[in-house]
Amino acid sequence: MNLTLGFLAAIGRHVLSWLASIGRIALFAVDTISHLLRPPFYAREFSHALMQIGWLSLPVVGMTALFTGGALALQIYAGGSRFNAETVVPSIVAIGLTRELGPVLGGLMVAARVASSIAAEIGTMKVTEQIDALTTLSTNPMKYLTLPRVLAATLAVPVLVGVGDVLGIMGGFLVGVGRLDFSAATYLHNTMDFLETWDVVSGLIKGAAFGFIVALMGCYHGMNSGRGAQGVGRATKAAVVAASVLILASNYLLTELFFSA
């Protein structure tokens, strides 16, 4: 009996701790958004974050999308050939990339690169008391450090997703024409015939949500980093894990929302 109660108590403690973490993150997000409506706005920090998150993430997102599009074309062709449905390859590659794989893989790659970088940077600033120095100089750390990064990621990731969509479809096109003997004109025709505007727009909306999540998790865990090198390391790891899990969870919720609509 005591063993059962102890087991249930342990589960309860973990659930309560998890719910408390969700509450803290939600309050952190609301606080971040509220600063968007109040001056000042640090344009230099925003432009620097936009360069770091957007431009410097382009190569890894682009290469990921290119090879994913090629692999997806091969896999769909292998499955479709069993039902004499090889002609669906162009349309399924385009729809799959724009609606699902483009935003999700782009978000995960940005999470791996950006969430860790933000958490490490802000965590190091906390350990070296630079955040305390900002407060002493009457500069709000949330407005100076968090808002520019969250806003930059929210705006940059949809652009990365759009570029990834183009490169992913190009990867499928190159494999379809060069490896699977599709006619170039037929491949492009099938792609354009079945791809709708909402397919692209829904992926870009997901990209904005994923960018917000990535930067928010990096900033949150950096701001709440423990002291010392181990604390910064744990914050960095937690930021990447939390961002990745939240991206996958929110992807399902957004897909369910778009499906219902």
Secondary structure, 3 states (H helix, E strand, C coil): CHHHHHHHHHHHHHHHHHHHHHHHHHHHHHHHHHHHHCCCCCHHHHHHHHHHHCHHHHHHHHHHHHHHHHHHHHHHHHHHHHHCCHHHHHHHHHHHHHHHHHHHHHHHHHHHHHHHHHHHHHHHHHHCCHHHHHHHCCCCHHHHHHHHHHHHHHHHHHHHHHHHHHHHHHHHHHHHHHCCCCCHHHHHHHHHHHCCHHHHHHHHHHHHHHHHHHHHHHHHHHHCCCCHHHHHHHHHHHHHHHHHHHHHHHHHHHHHHHHHC
